[in-house]
Amino acid sequence: NHLELSVADIAAFPRQTIRVTDDKGAQVEYGGVPVAEILKKAGAPLGQELKGPNLAVGLVASAPDGYRVLFSLTEFDPAFSDRVILMADRRDGKPLDTREGPLRFIVPGDKRHARWIRGVNVLEVFKGR
């Protein structure tokens, strides 16, 4: 399954805003789309399908500079976690700057921001062995 979305396509998904502490300790507000919404559109196994062998399904988020981050699909599913991982396109009401954007993962609850991948442009769902 291959799904290509533009930044405008992503902006049209149901949106959410979350308040988090950034890597410099400042309180900021990010707006964007819960990654789960994008995964649903792509046909990833979420909800009732996220059981058995599908618990070994993962997601790699990649940026143009080669930075890649691995997640378990369970991290995006509301049945497994109360946190919302956001594909953000706005910070404090303004579009993300070129250092962060145009799209960035916001991963609330991570003590380190290493998985807050900036400039994310590819999401790849795969089954672990």
C-alpha contacts under 8 A as a table, 3 or more apart, distances in Angstrom:
res1	aa1	res2	aa2	distance
1	N	42	A	7.17
1	N	43	G	7.71
2	H	42	A	7.44
3	L	42	A	6.03
5	L	8	A	7.86
5	L	9	D	5.55
5	L	10	I	6.46
6	S	9	D	4.97
6	S	10	I	6.34
7	V	10	I	5.14
7	V	11	A	6.20
7	V	102	P	7.68
7	V	103	L	7.75
8	A	11	A	5.01
8	A	12	A	6.48
9	D	12	A	5.33
9	D	13	F	7.19
10	I	13	F	5.59
10	I	33	V	7.09
10	I	38	I	7.73
11	A	15	R	7.54
11	A	32	G	7.06
11	A	33	V	7.15
11	A	89	D	7.78
12	A	15	R	7.89
13	F	33	V	6.31
13	F	37	E	7.24
13	F	38	I	7.89
14	P	33	V	6.25
14	P	34	P	7.87
14	P	37	E	7.58
15	R	31	G	7.09
15	R	32	G	5.39
15	R	33	V	4.77
15	R	34	P	7.09
16	Q	31	G	5.79
16	Q	32	G	5.66
16	Q	33	V	5.97
16	Q	34	P	6.89
16	Q	86	L	7.95
17	T	29	E	6.67
17	T	30	Y	5.61
17	T	31	G	4.28
17	T	32	G	6.48
18	I	29	E	5.61
18	I	30	Y	5.50
18	I	31	G	6.56
19	R	27	Q	6.80
19	R	28	V	5.64
19	R	29	E	4.40
19	R	30	Y	6.45
20	V	27	Q	5.74
20	V	28	V	5.62
20	V	29	E	6.37
20	V	30	Y	7.71
20	V	108	P	6.62
21	T	24	K	7.72
21	T	25	G	5.43
21	T	26	A	5.30
21	T	27	Q	4.57
21	T	28	V	6.09
22	D	25	G	5.31
22	D	26	A	5.45
22	D	27	Q	6.46
22	D	28	V	6.58
22	D	113	H	7.99
23	D	26	A	7.51
23	D	112	R	7.81
23	D	113	H	6.42
28	V	91	R	7.02
28	V	92	D	6.21
29	E	91	R	5.71
29	E	92	D	4.93
29	E	93	G	7.58
30	Y	88	A	6.11
30	Y	89	D	7.59
30	Y	90	R	5.59
30	Y	91	R	4.53
30	Y	92	D	6.13
30	Y	93	G	7.55
30	Y	106	I	7.78
31	G	86	L	7.78
31	G	88	A	5.37
31	G	89	D	6.26
31	G	90	R	4.96
31	G	91	R	6.34
31	G	92	D	7.77
31	G	93	G	7.24
32	G	86	L	6.05
32	G	87	M	5.46
32	G	88	A	4.00
32	G	89	D	5.38
32	G	90	R	6.51
33	V	37	E	6.99
33	V	38	I	7.75
33	V	86	L	5.55
33	V	87	M	5.19
33	V	88	A	6.33
34	P	37	E	5.61
34	P	38	I	7.30
34	P	84	V	6.18
34	P	85	I	5.83
34	P	86	L	4.45
34	P	87	M	6.01
35	V	38	I	5.25
35	V	39	L	6.27
35	V	76	F	6.69
35	V	84	V	7.89
35	V	85	I	6.00
35	V	86	L	5.51
35	V	87	M	5.66
36	A	39	L	4.96
36	A	40	K	6.08
36	A	76	F	5.34
36	A	77	D	6.45
36	A	85	I	7.85
37	E	40	K	5.17
37	E	41	K	6.38
38	I	41	K	5.15
38	I	42	A	6.29
39	L	42	A	4.98
39	L	43	G	6.32
39	L	44	A	5.31
40	K	43	G	5.10
40	K	44	A	5.64
40	K	45	P	7.57
40	K	46	L	6.95
41	K	44	A	7.67
44	A	125	V	7.30
45	P	48	Q	7.99
45	P	49	E	5.11
45	P	50	L	5.46
45	P	54	N	6.80
46	L	49	E	5.41
46	L	50	L	4.90
46	L	73	L	7.68
46	L	74	T	7.94
46	L	77	D	6.24
47	G	50	L	5.54
47	G	77	D	6.70
47	G	78	P	7.85
47	G	79	A	6.73
48	Q	51	K	7.16
49	E	54	N	7.19
50	L	54	N	5.40
50	L	55	L	6.03
50	L	74	T	7.50
51	K	54	N	5.35
51	K	55	L	5.41
52	G	55	L	5.75
53	P	56	A	5.82
53	P	57	V	7.69
54	N	57	V	5.23
54	N	127	K	7.41
55	L	72	S	7.93
55	L	73	L	7.38
55	L	74	T	7.08
56	A	72	S	7.47
56	A	127	K	5.88
56	A	128	G	5.20
56	A	129	R	7.42
57	V	72	S	6.44
57	V	73	L	5.91
57	V	125	V	7.01
57	V	126	F	5.63
57	V	127	K	4.29
57	V	128	G	5.75
58	G	70	L	7.06
58	G	71	F	5.68
58	G	72	S	4.40
58	G	73	L	5.09
58	G	125	V	5.73
58	G	126	F	5.42
58	G	127	K	6.18
58	G	128	G	6.81
59	L	70	L	5.81
59	L	71	F	5.15
59	L	72	S	6.14
59	L	73	L	6.27
59	L	123	L	6.63
59	L	124	E	5.47
59	L	125	V	4.51
59	L	126	F	6.28
60	V	68	R	6.48
60	V	69	V	5.46
60	V	70	L	4.58
60	V	71	F	6.36
60	V	123	L	5.80
60	V	124	E	5.16
60	V	125	V	6.60
61	A	68	R	5.61
61	A	69	V	5.27
61	A	70	L	6.61
61	A	117	I	7.55
61	A	120	V	6.49
61	A	121	N	7.58
61	A	122	V	5.81
61	A	123	L	4.64
61	A	124	E	6.48
62	S	66	G	6.61
62	S	67	Y	5.79
62	S	68	R	4.43
62	S	69	V	6.60
62	S	117	I	7.69
62	S	120	V	5.51
62	S	121	N	6.14
62	S	122	V	5.17
62	S	123	L	6.49
63	A	66	G	5.64
63	A	67	Y	5.41
63	A	68	R	6.55
63	A	117	I	7.29
63	A	118	R	6.89
63	A	119	G	5.47
63	A	120	V	4.40
63	A	121	N	5.44
63	A	122	V	6.77
64	P	67	Y	7.31
64	P	119	G	7.15
64	P	120	V	7.37
64	P	121	N	6.92
67	Y	117	I	7.62
68	R	117	I	7.70
69	V	115	R	5.98
69	V	117	I	7.17
71	F	75	E	6.88
72	S	75	E	5.65
72	S	76	F	7.86
73	L	76	F	5.70
73	L	77	D	6.89
74	T	77	D	5.19
74	T	80	F	5.88
74	T	81	S	7.45
75	E	80	F	6.82
75	E	81	S	6.22
75	E	85	I	7.88
76	F	80	F	7.78
76	F	81	S	7.11
76	F	83	R	7.96
76	F	84	V	6.77
76	F	85	I	6.38
77	D	80	F	5.48
77	D	81	S	6.23
78	P	81	S	5.16
78	P	82	D	5.88
78	P	83	R	7.67
78	P	84	V	7.83
79	A	82	D	7.77
81	S	84	V	7.82
83	R	108	P	6.67
83	R	109	G	7.71
84	V	107	V	7.44
84	V	108	P	7.23
85	I	105	F	6.83
85	I	106	I	5.73
85	I	107	V	4.97
85	I	108	P	6.74
86	L	104	R	7.87
86	L	105	F	5.55
86	L	106	I	5.08
86	L	107	V	6.82
87	M	103	L	6.29
87	M	104	R	5.54
87	M	105	F	4.72
87	M	106	I	6.53
88	A	91	R	7.70
88	A	103	L	5.55
88	A	104	R	5.14
88	A	105	F	6.04
88	A	106	I	6.66
89	D	95	P	5.79
89	D	96	L	5.64
89	D	101	G	6.75
89	D	102	P	5.94
89	D	103	L	4.97
89	D	104	R	6.68
90	R	93	G	5.65
90	R	94	K	5.12
90	R	95	P	4.32
90	R	96	L	5.11
91	R	94	K	5.36
91	R	95	P	6.31
91	R	96	L	5.88
95	P	102	P	7.42
96	L	99	R	7.87
96	L	100	E	5.85
96	L	101	G	4.94
96	L	102	P	5.63
96	L	103	L	7.21
97	D	100	E	5.56
97	D	101	G	5.64
97	D	102	P	6.86
98	T	101	G	5.24
98	T	102	P	6.52
99	R	118	R	7.44
99	R	119	G	7.74
100	E	103	L	7.11
100	E	104	R	6.38
100	E	118	R	4.93
100	E	119	G	5.97
101	G	104	R	5.72
101	G	118	R	5.92
101	G	119	G	4.63
101	G	120	V	7.59
102	P	119	G	5.78
102	P	120	V	7.95
103	L	118	R	6.61
103	L	119	G	5.19
103	L	120	V	5.68
103	L	121	N	7.42
104	R	116	W	6.67
104	R	117	I	5.67
104	R	118	R	4.55
104	R	119	G	5.61
104	R	120	V	5.68
105	F	115	R	7.45
105	F	116	W	4.91
105	F	117	I	5.36
105	F	118	R	6.73
105	F	120	V	7.24
106	I	115	R	7.96
106	I	116	W	5.15
106	I	117	I	7.70
107	V	110	D	6.13
107	V	113	H	7.66
107	V	115	R	6.92
107	V	116	W	5.93
110	D	113	H	6.40
110	D	115	R	7.93
112	R	115	R	7.71
113	H	116	W	5.22
114	A	117	I	7.00
117	I	120	V	6.10
120	V	123	L	7.97
